[in-house]
């Protein structure tokens, strides 16, 4: 990934006044740190921070999750999401996410066995991503030879995708979850998806037996049931909840695979600044003119 400090810094400088007018505020003088796709600033409310990011996936999930009470609260809670604008020579989109602050892992105890379980879920997610790759999208083209080469598809995979061409991806996943026996190439692809799903959710199940990670496992299992899967479950993206009991929480919530409709392009822009009081009074008041007429 590429870090875009220039884009998010320009967004903070250009739209700082509008960011500060959002409910939880924005403090441009207190930048708390930067990651792969954005930076975090303090807000005017304790326990809430502002993240400016160029990550479409995280912005889309944040918009979907805002206002929802996810079981377990193992994913950081979002309070508001706005599109700030496009910045930099490449015109990267920048979104502002108001979310709960987190405590870094390095200032707390090691997550212990949770790391091994998360590594297992991450590996299973890779298998799930490959199993679902192009399912439901192959109906948009005839799998020309150049596309087969581009996606490194073998003849067996082409046959599997062709057999599921008219089946929406969510129906394919539902069949995989139900374990419905199916013959032919399509059945082989559904069996691959089922195997990857069971491995992914089985790894998350192990988190439920760990007091520090039970909340995280509960939330990720719930989202998996909504067909939202996270593959980047490394420790860099985890922290502790700001308030007790300080459970593990995923704070860089950018799903790598989702069938639930997530759309960052529909996120509204920042509220526009109100007109200065002086100009508004001059435009609406007639009292000075009436006095001169007398």
MARZA-444627 format. One record per residue (C-alpha): residue in one letter; x, y, z. Coordinates in steps of 0.001 Angstrom, whole numbers, plus 524288, in hexadecimal, padded with zeros to 5 digits. Layout:
% residues N
AXYZ/...
***
This chain:
% residues 294
X800008000080000/X803C480E317FE4A/X8030A8185A808FB/X7FC5A824FC80509/X8001F82ECE80F98/X7FF7D83A1D80609/X7F15C8379980235/X7EC068363E80FFD/X7F4538419481508/X7EF2084A1E80A12/X7E159845D480D65/X7E3608496081BAD/X7E8C5856C58181A/X7DE85859CE80DC0/X7D265854C6814AD/X7D6B18567B822C8/X7CC358609C825BB/X7C15F857FD82048/X7C6C984C0182744/X7C6838538F8340F/X7B8078569383220/X7B4388483A831E7/X7ADFC8439B83E77/X7BA4183DEB844AE/X7C38A8487683FDA/X7D15D8480B83A78/X7DE5784CB68400D/X7E81384F1F834E2/X7F31E851C483E85/X7F2E5843F58443B/X7F64F839CE83A0B/X7F76F82CE384141/X7FDB18246A836D4/X7FD2081F4C828E6/X7FB328120E8229A/X7FB5280C6E814F5/X7EFC48140480FAD/X7ED6B81F70818ED/X7EFFE826C08257F/X7E8D48288383266/X7E6338356C83964/X7E0238388184675/X7D21083D2B8472A/X7CBCE846388510A/X7C57283AC285811/X7CD49831D586113/X7CDDE823EA85C37/X7CAE58278A84E0C/X7D4D5829E08433B/X7D40482E3B8350B/X7DA4C825F082A82/X7DC8D82BB281D09/X7DE82820848138D/X7DFA281D7E80523/X7DAF080F7780761/X7CE4180D667FFE1/X7CB8480070806C4/X7CCD8805E681478/X7C482811C981140/X7BA028092580B4D/X7B9A5800238171D/X7B9AD80BA682089/X7ADF58119781994/X7A6D48048E81A3A/X7AA558024982895/X7A7588100A82D9C/X79BA980F70836A2/X79BBE8008D83751/X79DBB7F9348440C/X7A5FD7EDC883FA6/X7A5C47E20C848E1/X7B1DB7E16185149/X7B6D97EEE984DA1/X7C3507E88F848B3/X7C46D7F24583D7C/X7C6BB8007F8409C/X7BA408089A84165/X7B85B8133983731/X7B0D081FA983A2F/X7B0CC8273282D54/X7B66C8262981F9C/X7B7CD830DE81556/X7BE78832688083D/X7C85483D8C80934/X7CC4D83EB47FAE6/X7D6E683B087F14A/X7E4F383EF87F3D8/X7F28583D6F7EE32/X7F70A83C967E025/X7EFFE82FA87DE66/X7E36A834E17E458/X7E23682AA87EF09/X7D54A82AA27F64B/X7D66282DA5804D5/X7CC09829FB80ED0/X7CAE182E5381D03/X7C714823D7826E4/X7C3988272F834E9/X7C5C081AF083CF8/X7C8D58167684ABA/X7D6DD817F384F3A/X7DE7280B838521F/X7E97A807CA85B26/X7F56680278853E8/X7F9147F46A85629/X807137F7A3859BB/X802917FE628662B/X7FAC47F27C86A9D/X7FCE17E3FD86C72/X7FFD07DB59860C1/X7F3C37D59D85A02/X7F9CA7C81C85B8A/X7F2DE7BD0C8546C/X7E9B17C6A584DC9/X7F47D7C9BE8441E/X7F52C7BB9083FAD/X7E6647BAD983E0B/X7E63C7C76A83640/X7F1317C26782DA1/X7E8E37B65A82AE7/X7DD2D7BEDE82779/X7E5A97C72A81EA0/X7EAAB7BB3581750/X7DCE47B5CA815E8/X7D85B7C303810F5/X7E2447C1ED805F4/X7DC797B4BD80214/X7CEC07BA76802C5/X7D2AB7C5EF7FA50/X7D8507BCE77EFFA/X7CC677B3FC7F099/X7C2F97BF587EEC3/X7CB7C7C6147E496/X7C33C7C9A17D8B2/X7B7657C1FB7DD88/X7AB767C9137D85C/X7B3A77D2607D024/X7B6867C8B97C53D/X7A9037CB347BF88/X7AE067D8767BB04/X7B7B07D2797B17D/X7BA047C5AB7AA85/X7C6FF7C2AC7B106/X7CEE67C5E87A504/X7DC8B7BFDA7A48B/X7E3237CC997A84B/X7DAB67CD9A7B47D/X7DDE67BF987B813/X7EC537C2ED7B6FE/X7EAC87CFA17BE91/X7E4397C8D77CA05/X7ECF87BCC47C901/X7E1167B41E7C779/X7E2637A5C27C493/X7D8C079E557BC0B/X7D2277988D7C7EA/X7CFFF7A5F57CDE1/X7CA577AB2A7C12B/X7C0A67A0007C138/X7BD087A2AA7CF7B/X7BABC7B1217CD04/X7B3027AE8D7C0B1/X7AA1E7A5317C807/X7A70E7AFDB7D21C/X7A61A7BADF7C840/X797BF7BDCE7CAB5/X7981B7BBDC7D985/X799CD7C8227E1F8/X7A55B7C74E7EB68/X79CDB7C8367F791/X795127BC6B7F2F9/X7A1A87B4F47F07A/X7A6257B7E37FE68/X798CD7B400803CE/X799E27A6E97FCD3/X7A78F7A52980244/X7A2F67A7FF81018/X7978879EA880EBC/X7A08D793E2809D9/X7976F7909B7FEAC/X79D38785D57F671/X79F5E78A187E878/X7A53E782BF7DD3C/X7ADE07875D7D25D/X7B776792B47D19E/X7AE7A79C087D8F6/X7AD94792807E441/X7BC55791D07E528/X7BD3B7A0947E65A/X7B2927A0D97F0BC/X7B9D97964A7F859/X7C64979E937F7E3/X7BED27AA527FD27/X7B8C17A22F8080B/X7C60179CD380C20/X7CBEC7AA7C80CB4/X7C0357AFEF81437/X7C0E17A52881E5D/X7CF7C7A75D8201D/X7CDD17B62D8216D/X7C2C17B56C82B32/X7C9237AA2683251/X7D52A7B286834CF/X7CC787BD65839E9/X7C5527B3C1842A9/X7D2117B175849EA/X7D2377BFCB84DC0/X7C5967BDEF8556A/X7CCED7B61385FB7/X7D6A57C11C8621A/X7D1B47CB9486B88/X7D9457D67F864FF/X7D53F7D2A485729/X7C7627CD818590A/X7C11D7DA7085521/X7C9547DB28848C8/X7C5BB7CD4C84513/X7B7447CFDA8477F/X7B7247DBBF83EA2/X7BEFA7D599833AB/X7B6447C987833D5/X7AA367D23483325/X7AFE87D99E8278E/X7B3977CCDE820EF/X7A5567C914821FA/X7A2527D5F481AF8/X7AC287D21881056/X7B6627DC0481496/X7C3F27D64581661/X7D08E7DC3E81B59/X7DD7A7D6D2816A9/X7E7037E09781C62/X7E6407DC0F82A89/X7F45D7DEBB82E38/X7F7CA7E4F683B34/X7FA857F23C834EA/X7EBEF7F39283281/X7E7FA7EFB584048/X7E7827F74F84CEB/X7E0567F772859EB/X7D36B7FE0E85C79/X7D4F980B7886290/X7CBA68085E86DB7/X7CBDC7FC6F876A8/X7CCA67F0F08750E/X7D6917F4C686A77/X7D3AC7E917861B1/X7DA457E72F85498/X7D42A7EF64849DF/X7D6737F07183B41/X7D8CC7FEDF838AB/X7DD177FE5E82A59/X7D0377F8A3825B3/X7D1DF7F72481702/X7CB577EA858125A/X7D2957E3C88074C/X7C6817DC69802D0/X7B8307E0038044F/X7AB5F7DC457FDF4/X7A3C57E5C780687/X7A22E7F2637FE96/X7ACDB7FBB080340/X7AE678086A7FBBA/X7B7C58136F7FF10/X7B38D81B187F306/X7A65781DD07F965/X7AC458240C80594/X7A7DB8325180685/X7B13383DBA8069B/X7B448845F481274/X7A9A884F8C816AF/X7AC5185CCF810C3/X7B060867F081992/X7A59A871A781D5B/X7A62387F66817E6/X7AC76889AE820B6/X7A267890488299D/X7A58089DE382460/X7A2A689A7681657/X796288936581A06/X7915589F7982197/X794388A8C48165B/X78D248A00C80CC5/X780A989E7A814AF/X77EFF8AAFB81C93/X7782A8B71B81755/X778328BF17823D9/X783938C82E82073/X77D2B8CBC081366/X770218CE7C81A13/X776AE8D7E182395/X77CE18DF9B81886/X76F998E0E2811D7/X76A138E7E981DAD/
***
